[in-house]
Amino acid sequence: MRMGQIIYRLGVLVLLLSLNSCTYFSEFAKLERGARDAYGRADYDAAVLMLSRSLQISQDYDKSQILMADAFLMANRVHENRIAELESSSDDFRFDGLTREYRSLVNLHDTVKNLPPVRHPKTGLLLELEIIDYSSQLLEARQMAAESHYVAGTELSTSTDLSQQKAAAKQYKKALSFVAEYKDAEARYQSTRKAGVKRVAVFPFEDLSGKNKSYGAVEQLVVDEMVTSVMRDPSATEFLELISRDQLDRVIAEQKLGLSGLVNDETAIEVGALLGVHEILTGKITQIIYTPVQTIHREYKEAKRVVVKTEKYKDKEGKTKTRKVYADVEAKVKHYTRSTKAVIKGSYKIVDVRTSKVIRSESFEGKSSFSTEWAVVKGDTRALKSHTAKLARKGETVAPVGGEMVSQAATDLANSLSNSLKIYAR
């Protein structure tokens, strides 16, 4: 074989390898590999979506063409099997699942419908992907889902029990999520929601920490921030009404229960009854632990061999050249660490005003912590490790004072309490 032919064939091989490499890293190839992974996980809808995007970029990419036919078939089969199972079910809310399945089928077929023609890479024949319009089935499933929740809401609403009214409101709301303006579901939702709202009076917390207000009115801060957080969350206040401190203070003053507003459980229940609330929330701070600022340091040396200069020299042939001159350098390091923290502990309980029973009781804890480090260096800074050099540039940081640390812990505690109350309210 002539040298020219060998060079030519090598050139062709290099070109093919280059083209294959470009294809492998192209966006449409990445999408096909992602689709193959999704197919392996039996997530056929995701596979179809990625293959569709791949073929929109490169209509002739054979790997996407081959996998698309199989993935589309499997996706349809999975949804059809689920629909058959749901249709044979006696579950009152089976139409929720049917709505999800038909919505998925509509999205699936819309995705494939907008594809350019897909041909088999070997035969060149068009791949037959049967497109079906499932919009009427989806519409019917949504109507039936809305009706099933409407009926459930109507049955629940016949009870005067607050929890049943709340459950009824949720069912009417669910009906509206399937069909907007379904019958009179909106009006019924508003009516049952109002009847299902729980009114809760939050009493001032007691401070039993023994700190004698040295960090301010921590218990008041906790309650105020907790109430504010809850009131700012529409999902929490859908079925919850918190009585304002003004209303509470007014009744406490009228009943001459003390300027502090701190009352025992029995009196709190009486005040709750006067306010017309369903429940009262009381709490206490049992511990406020502040760890004063501590600053410690350790001393050590760091050394490194570095270039200190360059010098001229002559090699064996007498030519003048330049070389680096190395030497050992070191630096003395004072590594400082400063820290402080605060912890607040306590508990709260929710009591039913009518029965005087404790409905919910939990302990809580709020924390705040501060930690910083820096370094002071003497000597040659070239000897420093990168982390040490960063600490040296950072410099000293002043720690928050005790009141600020306790306040941060109170905020953390209030957030924890508000999250617990939000969950309870929903």
C-alpha positions in Angstrom: 0.0 0.0 0.0 1.4 3.4 -1.0 2.3 5.9 1.7 -0.2 8.4 0.2 -3.1 5.9 0.6 -2.1 5.2 4.2 -2.1 8.9 5.0 -5.5 9.4 3.3 -7.1 6.5 5.3 -5.7 7.8 8.5 -7.1 11.3 7.7 -10.5 9.8 7.1 -10.4 7.8 10.3 -9.4 11.0 12.3 -12.3 12.9 10.7 -14.8 10.2 11.6 -13.6 10.0 15.2 -13.8 13.8 15.4 -17.4 13.8 14.1 -18.4 11.0 16.5 -16.8 13.0 19.3 -18.7 16.1 18.3 -22.0 14.1 18.2 -21.4 12.5 21.6 -21.1 15.9 23.3 -23.9 17.6 21.3 -27.1 18.7 23.1 -29.3 16.2 21.2 -27.0 13.3 22.1 -27.0 14.3 25.8 -30.8 14.4 25.7 -30.9 10.9 24.2 -28.6 9.6 26.9 -30.8 11.2 29.5 -33.9 9.7 27.9 -32.2 6.2 28.0 -31.6 6.6 31.7 -35.2 7.7 32.3 -36.4 4.7 30.2 -34.3 2.4 32.4 -36.1 3.8 35.5 -39.5 3.2 33.8 -40.1 7.0 33.7 -41.4 6.8 30.1 -43.0 10.2 30.0 -39.7 11.9 30.9 -38.0 9.8 28.2 -40.5 10.9 25.6 -40.1 14.6 26.6 -36.3 14.4 26.3 -36.4 12.5 23.0 -38.8 15.0 21.6 -36.3 17.9 22.4 -33.5 15.8 20.9 -35.3 15.3 17.6 -36.3 18.9 17.4 -32.6 19.8 17.5 -31.6 16.9 15.2 -34.4 15.3 13.3 -32.1 12.6 11.8 -30.4 11.4 15.0 -31.0 7.7 14.7 -30.6 6.8 18.4 -33.4 9.2 19.4 -35.6 7.9 16.5 -35.3 4.3 17.5 -35.9 4.9 21.2 -38.8 7.3 20.7 -41.2 4.7 19.2 -40.6 2.3 22.1 -40.7 5.0 24.9 -44.0 6.5 23.5 -45.6 3.0 23.3 -44.5 2.2 26.9 -45.7 5.6 28.2 -49.2 5.1 26.7 -49.4 1.5 28.0 -48.5 2.6 31.6 -51.2 5.3 31.7 -53.8 3.0 30.1 -53.1 0.3 32.8 -53.5 2.9 35.6 -56.7 4.2 34.0 -58.1 0.7 33.9 -57.3 0.1 37.6 -58.9 3.4 38.6 -62.0 2.8 36.6 -62.5 -0.5 38.4 -62.0 1.1 41.8 -64.8 2.0 44.2 -62.8 4.8 45.8 -64.9 8.0 46.0 -62.0 10.1 44.8 -60.8 7.9 42.0 -61.5 10.7 39.5 -58.6 12.6 41.1 -56.3 9.9 39.8 -58.1 9.7 36.4 -57.6 13.4 36.0 -53.9 13.1 36.6 -53.6 10.2 34.1 -55.6 11.9 31.4 -53.7 15.2 31.9 -50.4 13.3 31.5 -51.7 11.6 28.3 -52.8 15.0 26.9 -49.3 16.5 27.6 -47.6 13.3 26.2 -49.5 13.4 22.9 -49.2 17.2 22.5 -45.4 16.8 22.8 -45.2 14.1 20.1 -47.8 15.9 17.9 -45.5 18.8 17.4 -42.5 16.7 16.4 -41.1 16.9 12.9 -41.7 13.7 10.9 -39.7 10.8 12.4 -38.3 8.2 10.0 -36.7 4.8 10.7 -32.9 5.3 10.3 -32.4 2.2 8.2 -35.6 1.9 6.2 -36.4 5.6 5.9 -40.1 4.8 6.5 -42.1 7.1 8.7 -42.5 5.9 12.3 -46.2 5.7 13.1 -46.8 7.4 16.4 -50.6 7.3 16.9 -51.8 10.7 18.3 -55.0 10.6 20.2 -56.9 13.6 21.6 -57.7 12.9 25.2 -59.1 16.4 26.0 -62.7 15.2 26.3 -61.8 12.4 28.7 -59.8 14.9 30.7 -62.7 17.3 30.9 -65.1 14.6 32.0 -62.6 13.3 34.7 -62.2 16.9 36.0 -66.0 17.3 36.2 -66.4 14.0 38.0 -63.6 14.8 40.4 -65.1 18.2 41.2 -68.5 16.6 41.8 -67.1 13.9 44.2 -65.4 16.6 46.4 -68.5 18.8 46.2 -70.7 15.9 47.4 -68.2 15.1 50.2 -68.2 18.8 51.3 -72.0 18.9 51.3 -72.2 15.8 53.5 -69.6 17.2 56.0 -71.2 20.6 56.1 -74.4 19.3 57.7 -72.5 18.9 61.0 -72.1 21.9 63.3 -68.8 20.6 64.6 -65.9 23.1 63.8 -63.6 20.4 62.5 -66.3 19.0 60.2 -66.9 22.5 58.8 -63.2 22.9 58.2 -63.1 19.5 56.4 -66.1 20.6 54.3 -64.3 23.8 53.3 -61.3 21.8 52.2 -63.5 19.6 50.0 -65.2 22.5 48.4 -61.8 24.1 47.7 -60.6 20.8 46.2 -63.6 20.8 43.9 -62.7 24.3 42.7 -59.2 23.1 42.0 -60.6 20.8 39.4 -63.2 23.1 37.9 -63.2 26.8 38.6 -66.6 28.2 39.6 -68.0 24.7 40.0 -71.7 25.1 40.9 -71.8 27.2 44.1 -68.6 25.7 45.6 -67.0 29.0 46.1 -69.9 30.4 48.2 -70.0 27.1 50.2 -66.3 27.2 50.7 -66.4 30.7 52.2 -69.3 29.8 54.4 -67.8 26.6 55.8 -64.4 28.1 56.1 -65.8 30.9 58.2 -67.6 28.3 60.4 -64.4 26.2 60.6 -62.1 29.0 61.8 -60.6 28.3 65.2 -60.2 31.3 67.4 -57.1 31.1 69.7 -56.0 33.5 72.4 -52.2 33.6 72.9 -51.5 34.6 76.4 -48.2 36.3 77.5 -45.6 33.8 78.3 -44.1 33.6 81.8 -40.4 34.1 82.3 -39.3 31.5 84.9 -35.6 31.7 83.9 -34.6 33.7 87.0 -32.6 36.2 84.9 -34.7 39.1 86.1 -35.1 40.7 82.7 -31.4 41.1 82.3 -31.8 40.4 78.6 -35.0 42.3 78.2 -38.6 41.0 77.8 -37.6 37.8 76.1 -40.9 36.1 76.7 -42.7 39.1 75.0 -40.4 39.0 72.0 -41.0 35.3 71.5 -44.8 35.7 71.5 -44.8 38.8 69.3 -42.6 37.2 66.7 -44.5 34.0 66.8 -47.8 35.7 66.2 -46.4 37.9 63.5 -45.0 34.9 61.6 -48.3 33.0 61.8 -50.4 36.0 60.7 -48.2 36.6 57.6 -48.9 33.0 56.3 -52.2 32.8 54.5 -52.2 29.0 54.5 -52.0 29.1 58.4 -54.7 31.7 58.8 -57.2 30.1 56.5 -58.7 28.3 59.5 -57.1 30.1 62.4 -57.7 33.5 64.0 -55.4 34.7 66.7 -56.8 37.2 69.2 -54.8 40.4 69.4 -52.9 41.4 72.5 -55.1 44.6 72.7 -58.2 42.5 73.0 -56.6 40.3 75.6 -55.2 43.1 77.6 -58.6 44.9 77.7 -60.3 41.8 79.1 -57.5 41.2 81.6 -57.8 44.9 82.8 -61.6 44.8 83.0 -61.4 41.7 85.1 -58.7 43.2 87.3 -56.4 40.3 86.8 -53.2 42.2 87.4 -51.2 44.7 85.4 -48.7 42.1 84.2 -51.4 40.1 82.4 -49.9 36.9 83.7 -52.7 34.6 84.8 -52.9 30.9 85.9 -54.5 28.3 83.7 -57.9 28.5 85.4 -58.1 32.2 85.0 -56.8 32.0 81.5 -59.7 29.7 80.6 -62.1 32.2 82.1 -60.7 35.0 80.0 -60.8 32.8 76.9 -64.5 32.2 77.5 -65.1 35.9 77.8 -63.2 36.5 74.6 -65.3 33.8 72.8 -62.3 31.8 71.7 -62.1 28.0 71.2 -58.7 27.6 72.7 -56.0 29.3 74.6 -52.2 29.1 74.2 -50.0 29.6 77.2 -46.3 29.1 77.7 -43.3 29.7 79.8 -39.6 30.3 79.4 -37.7 28.0 81.8 -34.1 28.7 80.9 -32.0 31.4 79.3 -28.4 30.2 79.0 -25.8 32.6 77.7 -22.2 31.5 77.2 -19.9 34.6 77.5 -17.5 35.4 74.7 -14.4 33.1 74.8 -11.3 33.9 72.8 -8.5 31.4 72.7 -5.4 31.2 70.6 -2.6 28.9 69.7 0.8 29.7 68.3 2.7 27.8 65.6 5.2 28.3 62.8 4.8 27.8 59.1 7.7 27.3 56.7 8.1 26.9 53.0 10.9 26.8 50.4 10.4 29.7 48.0 12.2 31.5 45.2 14.1 34.4 46.8 16.0 35.7 43.8 17.5 34.8 40.4 21.1 34.6 39.4 23.2 34.4 36.2 25.4 31.5 35.5 27.3 29.9 32.6 26.6 26.4 31.4 29.1 23.8 30.3 29.2 25.4 26.8 29.9 28.8 28.3 26.5 30.2 27.6 25.0 32.7 30.1 21.7 31.5 31.6 19.3 32.5 34.5 18.3 30.2 37.3 16.1 30.5 40.4 17.6 30.6 43.8 15.5 28.9 46.6 15.7 29.4 50.4 13.6 28.4 53.4 11.4 31.1 54.9 9.1 31.0 58.0 6.4 32.9 59.8 5.1 32.9 63.4 1.3 32.6 63.5 -1.1 33.4 66.3 -4.4 31.7 65.4 -7.3 33.1 67.3 -10.8 31.5 67.8 -13.7 33.5 69.3 -17.1 32.0 70.1 -20.3 32.6 72.1 -23.8 31.1 72.2 -27.2 31.4 73.7 -30.0 28.8 74.4 -33.5 29.4 75.5 -35.8 26.6 76.7 -39.4 26.4 77.6 -42.7 24.9 76.9 -46.2 25.7 75.7 -49.7 24.1 75.7 -53.0 24.6 74.0 -56.1 24.2 76.1 -59.7 23.7 75.0 -61.8 26.4 76.6 -65.0 24.4 76.7 -63.6 21.2 78.2 -60.4 22.5 79.9 -58.5 19.6 78.3 -54.9 20.1 77.1 -55.0 19.5 73.3 -51.3 20.0 72.6 -48.3 20.3 74.8 -44.6 20.6 73.6 -41.2 21.7 74.9 -39.2 24.1 72.7 -35.7 25.4 72.4 -34.1 28.3 70.5 -30.4 28.6 69.8 -28.0 31.1 68.5 -24.2 30.7 68.0 -21.3 32.8 66.9 -17.8 31.7 65.9 -15.0 33.4 64.1 -11.3 32.9 63.6 -8.4 35.1 62.4 -4.6 35.1 62.5 -1.9 37.5 63.4 1.4 36.9 61.5 5.0 37.9 62.1 7.7 37.0 59.7 7.7 36.2 56.0 4.1 35.9 54.7 5.3 33.8 51.8 5.7 30.9 54.2 1.9 30.9 54.9 -0.5 28.2 53.7 -3.4 29.6 51.7 -5.9 29.1 54.6 -3.6 30.9 57.1 -3.0 33.8 54.6 -6.8 34.2 54.3 -7.2 34.3 58.1 -4.4 36.9 58.3 -6.2 39.1 55.7 -9.5 38.7 57.5 -8.6 40.4 60.8 -10.4 40.4 64.1 -14.2 40.3 64.3 -16.1 41.6 67.3 -18.6 39.1 68.8 -22.3 40.1 69.4 -23.1 41.1 73.0 -25.2 38.9 75.3 -28.4 40.7 74.7 -28.1 40.3 70.9 -27.3 36.6 71.2 -30.3 36.0 73.5 -32.5 38.0 71.1 -31.3 35.8 68.2 -32.1 32.7 70.2 -35.6 34.1 71.0 -36.2 34.6 67.2 -35.1 31.1 66.5 -37.4 29.8 69.2 -40.3 31.9 67.9 -39.8 30.5 64.4 -39.9 27.0 65.7 -43.1 27.8 67.7 -44.8 29.4 64.7 -44.0 26.5 62.5 -45.5 24.1 65.1 -48.6 26.3 65.3 -49.0 26.6 61.5 -49.0 22.8 61.2 -51.6 22.6 64.0 -53.7 25.2 62.3 -53.7 23.5 58.9 
